[in-house]
Amino acid sequence: MFRRTFLSLSVLPLISGTAIASTLKSVDLLIVGAGAAGLAAACRAAELGIKNVMIIEKEPLIGGSSIRCGGHWSVSETDYQHSLGIKDKDEWFFSDLMEAGQWKNDPRLVKVFIEKGREEYEFLNSLGVQPFSLWASGGSGVPRGHVFDPHKLVRTLLTFAIDHGVKVLTGVKAQRLLMDNSQSITGVEIKRLGGTEVIKTKCVLLASGGFGNNRKMLERYVSDLENVQVFSGNGNTGDGHQMAMALGAELIDTEYIKPSYGFIRNAADANDFSMIFYSGAVILNQNGERFVDESMSYKDIGPIALVQPNGRSYIVFDENIRLMQLQNRPPEKRLFGNITQDSKYIYFAEDLSEAARRAGLNPENTVRTIQNYNQSIKTGKEISFKRLSLSGAFGTPVPIEKAPFYIMPATCGIMGTYCGIRVNAKTQVLIQGKHPVKNLLAAGEIMGGVHGVNFTPGCGFGKALAFGRVAGETAAGVLAIW
């Protein structure tokens, strides 16, 4: 019945709390949050034989931030890479991640992320979820960004979980973790239908996302939010962080929350985002001047763009780059597939000077900057700001010379809180940095230690899926000896 009615996430049949009130009394594994991390954990735990698994989600719909993302998942040594002639190694991926994180990330977590990420990738492949493109992004030495339809991926996990006996309840908010005298988790106090109840459980997984939508909490760690939009799942308000911290858990990596660059001005959601600079576009300020190496991670570009004159910056590209981007990033067809004079977020003209004038840039400087850039590429001279590639260490810069010319005003946004609760490689929540809380796990955006100084594109979605799998395996191990 579920497969017949579940046509899209927007028409997900909600599971009524009143209809199954009796199932709320006690479960073996209780998962807080129904995004990719929670669903991946539920699938793995059920696959390993845990019979009584429940996911509670405070929002009315399933998916969290996962259904808002671009579906970009970085995985190494895959068959899909091999089919396209791309050679990759786990060691290269590890090196890229640690270098991007400036070795402030936990190498044990990074190794587990790489290993378990591929296992989860292969599991989803076995269920018919396949990537539809592959590309390199800032911080990657080779193309390993597998692009998926996030709605299909989440839908597949949800279907598998329910088919294997997992109960999923929406409109149920977790608000307090309960412990016994031995400091072991025994249950969760929840709120639903206006009342408070307790679900007894042998193990709890916090997969409740970040805290991007908790403005007060975000302002503690991000100093300048005036010119930054936040794009995060509606339920990402730090509930899980606060519950864990009430028991003494640590919140780490908060100093590394940075805005990401590439959103259209006045973006409606996280899908109004482009990485077309990784296909060869350049970024100019209002004076018509380049100010950054566009092959850098979009998380590094963001803070630099915000301090440009009037806080404004623009992505400039030509018809060749537009067509290249449609091949590399099919999700951006909505932005670049059919640009017309009515497209309010982008300006274009057959003449670059005219395009600059329409966009509000200095026309003479813009033309001069692009001419110098093109000349550097053609003569082999060093490009200003030492741009050596399209993205990371991959690809060669291309000239911007084929009309029409496009200029897109761009801005920054926070797509996730790249910090989180300190955990070990089994996703066990740690007290004082070393003591696991008995039977309490955390996976996905809520956990810290993976990214370090810099977030690498494709590793947010990937972190949820990889560590969701780890949490499911850890929970199964905990329950096997209960």
N, C-alpha and C positions, 0 to 999 in steps of 0.2 A: 504493500500500500504506500509506503514511504516513497519508493522510487517513482511511483506513478504521479504523486502529487508534488514532489520536490523538483520543480522545473527550473527555478532560479532562487537565489538567496532572498530576493525581494518578496517571494511568495512562500517562504518557509513556513510550514504549519507549526505554529507555536505549541508547546507542550504545557498544558494547564497545570498550575500548581495544585489546584483543588482536586483535579481528577485523579492525581496520584499521590495524595498527601501521605498515604501510608508508607511510601517508599522513602520518605525523607527521614525516617527515624534512625537508620543505621546503614552504613555502606562500608566496603573494604577500602576503596580508594575514592577520595573526593577531590575533584579538580575544580579550581576556581578560575573561570575564564574559558570561553569557547572560541578563542582564536586559533591560529595554526599550532602554537605550542601545546595548548590544552588538548586539541583534537589529535595531534600526533601522539601525544602521551597516552591518551585513551585507547587509540588504535593499537599501539604497541603493548600496553598492559593487557588488553583483551586478547590479543594474539598470543600472549604468553600464558594465558589461562586464568587471569583474574576475572572472576565471575560477577562481582558486584561493584561496578564502576559507575560513578555519577559525575557529570559535569554540570556546574551551576553557572549561569551567566546573568548578570544583572540587567543587561540590555535586552530589548525585545527581539533582536535578530542575532544570528550567529555570525562569527567571522572576525570581529574586532578590527584592528588595524590591518590585518592580513588581506581583507577584501578591498582595502583602500590603496594598497601598494601597487607598484607596477609589475609585480610578479617576477622581479629580477632576483635570481638565486644563484650565487656563486658556488660551484662545485668543481672539483678537480678529478682528473683521470676518468672521465665518463666515456661511454660508448658514443655519445652524440658528438663530443669533441673529436674522437677518433674518426668518425664518419666524415667529418669535415676537414680531415687532415691536420688537426690541431694537436700538437704534442704538449702534454702537461704532466706535472708530477706533484704529488702531495708535498714534497719538500719545497718546491717552488712556491706553492700556495702558502705554506707555513712561513717561508721567508718574506713573502709579500705582506702578509698580515702582521707579522711582528715588526717589520720595517715601518709599515704605515702607523702602527700603534706605538712606535718609538720604544718598543720593549717595555712599555708600561702595562701591556696586557699580560695575562697569565698564560705562559706557554703550554701548560697542561690543559687548560680549557681550549686553547686554539687547536691543539692536536686532536682533542676529542671532537671539536666542531668539524674539523675536516673529515675525520673518519666516519662519524655518525651522520654527517650531512650526506655523504655519498650513499650510505646504507638507506637512509630515508628516501633519497632520490630514486634509488633502484626499487624500493618498495612501491613508490608511487608510479614508477614506470610500469611495474607489473600489474597495476590497476588501470592502466591505460592513460595515465597522465603524462604527456610528453611535452618537451619544450618545443617552441616553434621558431626560435632564433637563438643565436649565440653571439656575444660580442664582448669586447674588452672595455673595462671602465677604469677610471682613475685609481691607481694603486695596484693594478693587475698587470703582470708581465706578459700574459697571454690571454686570449679570449676564454673566459670561463664563466661568464655571466649568462646562465641559461634563463631564457625568458618564457614564463608560463602565463596562462590565464589563471589569475589567483582565485577567481570565483569557481572555476572548474576544480581546481586543486582542493579548496576548502570543502566544496560540495562532495568530492570523492572521499575525503577523510571522514566527513560527517556520516555519509552513507555507510561506509565500512564500520564505523563505530557503532551505529545503531543496529546494523545487521548482526553485530557480535555482542549484542546485549547491553551496550552502554546506554544509560539513561541520561537525557539532556533536558535540563529545565531552564527556561528563560524567566526573566523578571524576578530572579532570586539573588539578593545581594549578601555577600559574606561581609561580616563586620567585626568579628573577633575570633581569635584562635584560642582554644581551650587546652589546658595542660593538667596532668595529674601531678601527684607529689614527686614522682620520679622524673619530672621535667620532660615527659613524653606527650606529644600531641594526642588528644583524645577526641576532639570534635571541633566544630565550627558553629559559632552563633550566626544565624542568618536572619535576614528580614525579607518577608514576602507578604503580599496581600495586606500590607499595613501592620502585620504582627511580627513578633520575634520568636524564633524557634531554635532548637539545637539539632544539628545532624551529628551523630556519633560516627567516628571513622577510625580506621587503623592507620591511615596515611593521608596526608594532605599535600597536594601540589598547588602552589600558587603560580598561575599562568595568566595573571590579570593585567598584563601589559605595563605600559609606562605611566607617566604622570603629566603628559603634555597638556591635558585639559584641566589640570589643577593649577590655575594661574598663580595662586598664592605660593604654592610649593615650587613652581617653576622659577618664580622671581627670586627665590633664595639662591639660585645657582646660575642664573643668566642675568647679567647686569643691564643689557640694553635690549628690550623687547619692543621698543617703539616702532621700528621699521621691519619687524619680523612677524610673519604669520605663523600660526601653529596648525599643523594638519595631523591629526591623530584620531584614533578610534574614540567614539563618544564615551566609552567606558574607561578610558585611560586617565583616571583621576588619582592614582597612587594608593588605592585601597590596600592592595597587597603589601606594598612597601610599609605602610603604616602599621598593618597588623603584625608583620614580621619584626619591625623595629620596636614595637611594644614589648617584644620578648627579648630584645637585646641584639637583634641582627644589625649588621653594618650596611650603610649605604655608601658605595664607593664609586669613584670615577666621575663625580659630579662636575669636576672642573673641565671635563671634556665635552660637555654639551655645547654644540655649535650649530648655527643655522646652515642649511644646505642651499646651494645656489642653483637656479635654473627654473624658478617658477615664473609664470607670466604675471604681469602686474594685476592686482586684484583677483588673484586666483580663487576659484570656488572651492577646490579640494585638491588633494594630493595628485590627482591625475592631470592637473594643469601644470605639468612639470616636464622639462625637456633636458636631455643631456646631449643636444646637438653639437655642442662644442667638442665632443669626443668623435664627431664625424668630420671635424675640420673647421667649424665656425670659430670666430674670434670674439672676444669680449672687449668692448670699448666703454669709456666713461662719456659723460655728456660733452666733453671737449673733443671727442672724436679720437681719443688716444687709448692704446692698449695699456693694461696695468697689471697683467697677471699671465702666468703660464697656464693656458687653458687645458693642458693635459693633466693637471693636478686633480685630486679628489674634489668633488663639488662641496665637500665639507670644509676644505681648506680655502676654496675660492670665496665662500660666503662672507667671512669676516673682512676680507680684503675689499670686496665689492661694497660693503656697507659704509666704508670710510671714504668712498669716492665723492667728488663734489656733488652736493645736494643728495647724497645717498643713492644716486642713480647710475645704472649701467645698462648696456644694450648688447644683445647677441646679434652678430652680423654674419650672414651667410649668403650663398648664391644658389642658383637652381641645381647645380651639380650636387652640392652638399645636402640640399633638401631631399633630392631623390635618393642619395646614399643613406640618409637617416631613415627613410621609409623602409629600406631594406634591412637596416641594422636594428631598428627599434619599431616594429609594427605597432606597438601600443600608441605611438605618437602620430598615427595616421589622422586622428581626430584633430590634432593641432596643425599638421602640415600637409595633410592629404588634399585639402580643397580650400586653399587660401583665396579669399576674394576681397574686394574693396570694403566689404561689410565686416571683415574680420577685425574686431576692435583691438585685439591684442598684438597686432603685427602690422608693420608698414612695408610697402614694397614699391618698386618702380623699375623701369628698364634702365634707368641711369642711377648709379650709386649716389651721386650728389643729391639728386632729387629724393631718393629714399631717405637719406640722412636729414634733409630739410623737413620732410614730413614727420619724421620721428622726433625731431627736436634736437639733433646733434649738430655740431659745427660741421657744415658740409665740406669745406676746404680741408680741414684736418682729417676728416673721415676718409676722404679720397686719398690724401697723402699717406695716411697710415696703412691703408689696404694696399696701395701701390708698393710701398716699401716692404710690406709683409710678403707680397707676391714675388717681388724681386729677390728677396732673401731665399725664398724657396727655390726659385729657378736657378740662381747662381750658386747655391750651396753654401752661402754665407750664413753665419750664426744668426738665428732669428732672435729678436729682442725677447727678453725674459726667459731666454734659453729653452724655448719650446722645441723639443727634439722629437716629439711623437704626437699621435692623435690622442692617445690615452695611456697613461702609465708608461710602459715601455713598448707599446704596440702601435704600429701604423706610422705613416709618414705624413707630415702636414701637407695640405693641398692648397693651391691658389684659389682665391675668391675672384672669379673673373667672368662667369657666365650669367648673363641677365635672364630673368629679373633678379634684382638684389633685394634681400629681405633684412629688416631690422626689427628685432623683437625686444621691447623693454622688458627687463627681467629683474627679479628680486629674490629675496631669501625666505626660507621657511624652515621650521623645525618639524621634521617628520617623525622624530622619535627622541626619547630620552636615552642617550647612549650609556648611561650609568645604570646602577642597580644594586640589588642585594648581593652581598658576598656569598658565594657558594663554592663547593669543591667540584671536582670533575665528575662526581655522581649527581650533581645538582642538589646536594644536601645543603640546607641553609646553615651558615656558620655563625656562632656566637664568639665574640672577641677574636674573630679572624681564624679560629682553628677548631672550635668545638661544635660538631654537628648537633642541631636540634633533632631529637629523636622523632623520626617519621614526618619531617617537614621538608619539602622540596620546593624549588623555584626554578622556572624555566621560561625562556623567551625574553621579551624586552625587560621584564622585571629584574633579570639577573645582570650583574656587572662582571667585569674582568675579561671580557672577550675582545673588545675593540681597542682599548688603550686610548692614546691621544687622538687617533683619527679613525673614523668610521669608513670602512671600505664598501663601496656600492655592491649590493647583492648579498650582504652579510647580515642584514637585519632580518629579512624574511628567512634567510638560511639559518640564522641562529635559533629562531623559533622552532623550525622544523627539526633541526639536529638535536637540540637539547630537549625538545618535547619527547623525542625518541629515547634519549638517555633517561629522562625522568620516568618514562613508562617501564623501562628495564630496571631501574633502581627500585621503583615501587613494587615490581613483581618480586624482586629479591627480598625486600622487606617483608612482604606478605607471605612469602614462601616459608619463612622461619617464625611467623607470628605464633 
